[in-house]
Amino acid sequence: MPPPGVVAQQPYDSPSADPRAIQVATSGGYGGGFIELLVTGRNPTPRSGVIYNQPPAYGAPVVIPGYPVAPAPQQAYYAPGPVQASPVQRAVNPIYLRQEVDYAGPQAPGTIIVDTPRRFLFLVLPNGRALRYGIGVGRPGFEWSGMKTVTRKAEWPDWTPPPEMLKRRPDLPRFMKGGEENPLGARALYLGSSLYRIHGTNEPGTIGTNVSSGCIRMMNEDVIDLYGRAHVGTKVLVI
């Protein structure tokens, strides 16, 4: 069955697949993209040289080695941006729906791999397979790479903007309790001692885009699924 909000199921690997909306979310209040909506903007320009929406055909091997490693930006997660006052509607391309694919890389089962250029997150499974999820990643200039570890997990996490962010945006709330309107969504996996997280979003239309300030966002139903499979200590490779 299609996930909630899907009105038409479309093939993932057909060049003639209709890319029109299958799942639409309207931002409102403090929805899942609230941090970046207020701090970094909602409509970033893609990186030059990046080809979007070019995943391998369903069932094709996913080869991870050989990706270039970009240097981590400085204070990427505090960058300011314009505020959009009007609601925005955006659709989720069906290629970003969760599916199981072949995996031909060297990482052990249980490892999370974040493919920043193609905006996919892989959870490596046994027997040469992986679960592939669509994600939203850092906007141009705010990407990062490296190996992290899941150090904490939280259900419906609270959000406390850091002092640096409050200095830039004094109008932000000092604290927001977890819930449907919280920008961190339904679940969060905290990565090391950094401010980066894998977290949910109440704006699924931002999946497949370069929109965040460095955090990795997933549809709420996907981050709930990943949360149940990953544990504290899980390796997270960001490429």
C-alpha positions in Angstrom: 0.0 0.0 0.0 1.3 3.5 -0.7 2.2 5.6 2.4 -0.3 8.1 3.7 -0.8 11.0 1.4 0.2 9.1 -1.7 -2.4 9.5 -4.4 -0.7 7.6 -7.2 2.0 4.9 -7.2 4.5 5.4 -10.0 7.6 3.3 -11.2 10.9 4.4 -9.7 13.1 3.5 -12.6 11.2 4.4 -15.7 12.4 7.5 -17.6 8.8 8.1 -18.6 7.6 8.1 -15.0 5.4 11.1 -14.3 7.3 13.3 -11.8 4.2 15.1 -10.7 3.1 15.3 -7.1 2.2 12.2 -5.2 2.5 13.5 -1.7 2.0 17.1 -0.8 2.5 18.9 2.4 1.8 22.5 3.3 4.1 24.3 5.7 2.3 26.0 8.5 3.2 27.2 12.0 6.3 25.6 13.2 6.3 22.7 10.8 9.3 20.4 10.2 11.3 22.9 8.1 10.9 25.7 10.6 14.6 25.9 11.5 15.8 26.3 8.0 12.7 28.3 7.0 13.7 31.0 9.5 17.4 30.5 9.4 18.5 29.4 5.9 15.6 29.9 3.5 13.5 27.4 1.7 14.5 27.6 -2.0 18.3 27.1 -2.3 20.1 26.9 -5.6 21.6 23.5 -6.3 25.3 23.0 -6.3 26.9 23.4 -9.6 27.9 20.1 -11.2 25.4 18.0 -9.2 23.0 16.0 -11.2 19.7 15.5 -9.4 17.2 12.8 -9.5 19.5 10.2 -11.1 19.3 7.2 -8.8 20.3 3.8 -10.0 17.4 1.7 -11.5 15.5 -0.4 -8.9 17.6 -3.4 -8.0 20.9 -2.0 -9.4 23.9 -2.3 -7.2 24.7 0.7 -5.0 28.5 1.2 -5.0 29.6 3.5 -2.3 33.4 3.6 -2.5 35.1 6.4 -4.4 33.0 9.4 -3.4 34.9 12.6 -2.9 35.1 13.9 0.6 34.2 17.5 1.0 35.6 19.6 3.9 33.2 20.4 6.7 31.9 24.0 6.6 32.4 26.4 9.5 29.3 27.1 11.5 27.2 25.8 8.7 24.2 25.2 11.0 23.9 28.8 12.1 23.6 30.5 8.7 20.8 33.1 8.5 18.3 33.3 5.7 15.2 35.0 4.6 11.8 34.3 6.1 8.9 33.2 3.8 5.6 34.4 5.1 3.3 32.4 2.8 2.8 28.6 2.9 4.7 26.6 0.3 3.5 23.4 -1.3 6.0 20.9 -2.8 5.7 17.3 -3.9 7.7 14.2 -3.1 9.2 12.5 -6.1 8.5 8.8 -6.0 12.2 7.9 -6.2 12.5 9.1 -2.6 10.0 6.6 -1.2 11.6 3.9 1.0 12.6 0.7 -0.8 15.0 -2.2 -0.5 17.9 -2.2 -3.0 21.1 -4.2 -3.8 24.2 -3.0 -2.0 27.8 -3.7 -3.2 29.8 -1.6 -0.9 32.3 -2.5 1.9 30.3 -1.3 4.9 29.0 -3.8 7.5 25.3 -4.5 8.0 23.8 -2.0 10.4 25.9 0.9 9.1 24.1 4.1 7.9 25.4 5.7 4.8 24.3 9.2 3.8 24.7 9.8 0.1 24.7 13.7 0.1 25.0 14.2 -3.7 22.1 12.0 -4.5 20.1 12.7 -1.3 19.6 9.1 -0.2 20.2 7.4 3.1 21.1 3.7 3.1 20.9 1.3 6.0 23.1 -1.6 5.1 21.3 -5.0 5.6 22.8 -8.5 5.4 23.2 -10.5 2.2 24.1 -7.6 -0.1 21.0 -5.6 0.5 20.2 -2.1 1.9 17.2 0.0 2.8 17.2 3.2 0.8 15.4 6.3 2.1 15.0 9.7 0.5 16.4 12.6 2.6 16.9 16.4 2.6 20.5 17.6 3.0 22.5 20.7 3.5 22.0 23.5 1.1 25.0 24.6 -1.1 28.0 25.6 1.0 26.6 23.7 4.1 27.3 20.1 3.2 29.7 18.1 5.3 31.2 14.6 5.3 32.9 12.2 7.6 32.2 9.3 10.0 29.9 9.9 13.0 28.3 7.7 15.6 24.7 7.8 16.9 25.2 8.9 20.5 21.6 9.5 21.5 18.1 8.8 20.2 14.9 10.7 21.1 11.2 10.3 20.3 9.3 13.6 19.6 12.4 15.5 20.6 12.3 19.0 22.2 14.1 21.8 20.4 16.3 24.4 22.1 18.0 26.8 19.6 21.7 27.2 20.5 23.0 30.6 21.6 24.6 31.3 18.3 21.3 30.9 16.5 19.4 33.0 19.0 22.0 35.8 18.5 21.2 35.8 14.8 17.5 35.3 15.2 16.4 36.7 18.5 12.7 36.2 17.5 13.1 32.5 17.7 11.5 30.6 20.6 14.0 29.7 23.4 12.4 26.3 23.7 9.9 24.2 21.9 8.5 21.0 23.3 8.4 18.0 21.1 5.3 17.3 19.1 3.7 17.6 15.7 4.7 21.2 15.2 8.3 20.7 16.4 10.8 21.2 13.5 12.7 18.0 14.5 9.7 15.9 13.7 8.9 12.5 15.2 12.3 11.1 15.9 15.9 12.3 16.1 19.3 10.5 16.1 22.1 12.7 17.4 25.5 12.4 15.8 28.4 12.5 18.1 29.0 15.8 19.9 28.0 17.9 16.9 24.7 19.7 16.4 24.0 17.6 13.4 21.1 15.1 13.6 19.1 12.7 11.5 15.6 13.8 12.2 12.1 13.9 10.9 10.2 16.7 9.2 6.6 17.7 9.0 7.3 19.1 5.5 7.9 16.0 3.3 8.0 18.2 0.2 11.5 19.2 1.2 12.8 15.6 0.8 15.1 15.3 -2.1 16.3 18.9 -1.8 19.3 20.8 -0.5 17.5 22.8 2.1 19.0 22.3 5.6 21.9 23.8 7.5 23.6 20.5 7.8 21.1 18.2 9.5 19.7 15.2 7.6 16.0 15.2 7.4 13.6 12.3 6.6 9.9 11.9 6.3 8.4 11.2 9.7 7.3 7.7 8.7 10.9 6.9 7.5 12.7 8.3 10.5 10.4 6.2 12.7 11.3 3.1 10.7 15.0 3.9 10.9 14.8 4.7 14.6 13.5 1.3 15.3 16.3 -0.4 13.3 19.4 1.7 14.4 20.8 1.8 17.9 23.1 4.0 19.9 26.6 3.3 18.7 25.6 2.9 15.0 28.2 4.1 12.6 27.0 6.9 10.2 29.1 7.5 7.1 28.3 10.8 5.4 29.7 11.2 1.9 
